[in-house]
């Protein structure tokens, strides 16, 4: 559910669930979203880093929507199932 005006989001997302921290390369175009696991040893940022591309963007709305995706309490390992459904098989 992207904010109005967003065409594409691409970057790295770090996900902490249970005792595991994983990094994914994420691509979105419209309603399509894809997470690709990043292998160990690959050079990636040590935090979530995203680029948002669009037109007439309300940057505050974009930041607010992205900030809303950050967990404020510990997340169980089962939460990764929500990410895995968007990863290539």
C-alpha positions in Angstrom: 0.0 0.0 0.0 2.2 2.8 -1.3 1.6 6.5 -0.8 0.2 8.5 -3.8 2.7 9.3 -6.5 5.1 6.4 -5.7 6.2 4.5 -8.8 9.0 2.4 -7.4 10.9 1.6 -4.2 14.2 -0.3 -4.3 16.8 -0.9 -1.7 17.9 -3.1 1.2 15.7 -4.0 4.2 17.0 -5.5 7.4 14.4 -7.7 9.1 14.8 -8.8 12.8 12.4 -11.6 13.8 13.0 -13.9 16.7 16.8 -14.4 17.0 17.4 -14.0 13.3 18.4 -10.8 11.4 18.1 -11.1 7.6 18.8 -8.6 4.8 16.7 -8.5 1.7 16.9 -6.6 -1.6 13.4 -5.3 -2.1 11.8 -4.1 -5.3 8.4 -2.6 -5.6 6.5 -1.4 -8.7 2.9 -0.5 -8.2 1.3 -3.2 -6.2 4.1 -5.8 -7.0 6.6 -6.4 -4.3 9.6 -8.8 -4.3 12.1 -9.6 -1.6 15.4 -11.3 -2.6 17.5 -12.7 0.3 21.0 -11.3 0.4 23.8 -13.9 0.8 26.4 -13.7 3.5 29.6 -12.0 2.4 27.8 -9.7 -0.1 28.5 -6.0 0.5 25.3 -4.5 1.9 24.5 -1.6 4.2 24.1 -2.4 7.9 20.7 -0.8 8.0 17.6 -0.5 5.9 18.3 1.8 2.9 15.6 2.6 0.4 15.2 4.8 -2.7 11.6 6.0 -3.4 10.9 7.2 -7.0 7.7 9.0 -7.9 6.1 12.2 -8.9 4.5 14.9 -6.7 5.6 13.0 -3.7 4.5 14.1 -0.2 7.8 13.2 1.5 6.3 13.4 4.9 3.6 10.9 4.0 6.2 8.6 2.5 8.4 8.8 5.6 5.4 8.2 7.9 4.2 5.2 5.9 7.8 3.7 6.0 8.2 4.5 9.7 4.9 2.6 10.3 6.6 -0.5 9.1 9.1 -0.5 11.9 8.3 -2.8 14.8 8.4 -1.2 18.2 8.3 -4.5 20.1 10.1 -7.8 19.5 8.8 -9.8 16.6 8.5 -13.6 16.6 10.4 -15.7 14.0 7.1 -16.6 12.4 6.7 -13.1 11.2 9.2 -13.8 8.4 6.6 -15.9 6.7 5.0 -12.6 5.6 8.2 -11.7 3.8 8.9 -15.2 2.4 5.7 -15.2 0.4 7.2 -12.5 -1.7 10.6 -14.2 -2.2 11.5 -16.2 -5.4 11.2 -19.9 -5.0 
